[in-house]
């Protein structure tokens, strides 16, 4: 499944195309390096393709996986990312 075919279901119920750059931007805004953001975003993108049901995944699932992967390498950035997501 190509990245552009994957849809993300927002908390309000709307859907939009999956955009890996949004994950990267969130990690960088939380204090992560571009290198870390790129690696984690790519890992999350791969995971979403395997996990999505009928080509749809929720923002909550993406956020949880991103936090999980960040915690494996940098707990401080993981916590900062969680706080950033709460504000958005």
Phi, psi and omega per residue, in radians:
X1 nan 2.208 3.141
X2 -1.294 2.667 -3.121
X3 -0.932 -0.749 -3.075
X4 -1.205 -0.287 3.110
X5 -1.452 -0.393 -3.108
X6 -1.300 2.344 3.123
X7 -1.954 2.557 3.109
X8 -1.948 2.194 3.087
X9 -1.580 2.076 -3.122
X10 -1.354 2.888 -3.135
X11 -1.033 -0.546 -3.123
X12 -1.447 -0.018 3.077
X13 1.739 -0.195 3.106
X14 -1.361 2.816 3.082
X15 -2.125 2.677 3.072
X16 -2.582 2.825 3.125
X17 -1.116 2.559 3.058
X18 -1.219 2.274 3.134
X19 -2.265 1.901 -3.091
X20 -1.056 -0.560 -3.124
X21 -1.069 -0.469 3.106
X22 -1.135 -0.653 3.099
X23 -1.169 -0.810 3.118
X24 -0.986 -0.846 -3.107
X25 -1.067 -0.719 3.122
X26 -1.102 -0.736 3.134
X27 -1.155 -0.732 3.118
X28 -1.140 -0.731 3.102
X29 -1.122 -0.446 3.108
X30 -1.460 -0.037 3.088
X31 1.877 0.044 3.133
X32 -1.363 2.750 3.091
X33 -1.354 2.834 3.080
X34 -1.080 -0.632 3.130
X35 -1.117 -0.834 3.113
X36 -1.087 -0.788 -3.122
X37 -1.042 -0.758 -3.140
X38 -1.122 -0.752 -3.129
X39 -1.139 -0.865 -3.107
X40 -1.143 -0.730 3.138
X41 -1.081 -0.704 3.110
X42 -1.143 -0.737 3.095
X43 -1.099 -0.712 3.116
X44 -1.148 -0.733 3.133
X45 -1.053 -0.763 3.099
X46 -1.078 -0.791 -3.141
X47 -1.077 -0.736 -3.108
X48 -1.097 -0.659 3.137
X49 -1.114 -0.584 -3.141
X50 -1.411 -0.452 -2.979
X51 -1.754 -0.509 -3.059
X52 -0.984 2.412 3.089
X53 -1.725 2.078 -3.118
X54 0.959 0.628 3.078
X55 1.371 0.228 -3.116
X56 -2.217 2.389 3.059
X57 -2.388 2.640 -3.091
X58 -1.578 2.734 3.074
X59 -1.079 -0.629 -3.133
X60 -1.095 -0.748 3.113
X61 -1.102 -0.734 3.123
X62 -1.114 -0.772 -3.141
X63 -1.100 -0.762 3.134
X64 -1.079 -0.775 -3.141
X65 -1.141 -0.701 3.119
X66 -1.084 -0.795 3.108
X67 -1.063 -0.777 3.140
X68 -1.031 -0.827 -3.118
X69 -1.198 -0.675 3.093
X70 -1.117 -0.680 -3.123
X71 -1.093 -0.480 3.132
X72 -1.205 -0.450 -3.096
X73 -1.997 -0.559 -3.082
X74 -2.712 1.712 -3.088
X75 -1.085 -0.631 -3.136
X76 -1.102 -0.760 3.117
X77 -1.184 -0.630 3.102
X78 -1.050 -0.804 3.129
X79 -1.144 -0.766 3.133
X80 -1.094 -0.659 3.111
X81 -1.122 -0.737 3.104
X82 -1.026 -0.778 3.141
X83 -1.134 -0.713 3.115
X84 -1.078 -0.767 -3.112
X85 -1.108 -0.653 3.141
X86 -1.091 -0.556 -3.089
X87 -1.382 -0.398 -3.046
X88 -1.442 nan nan
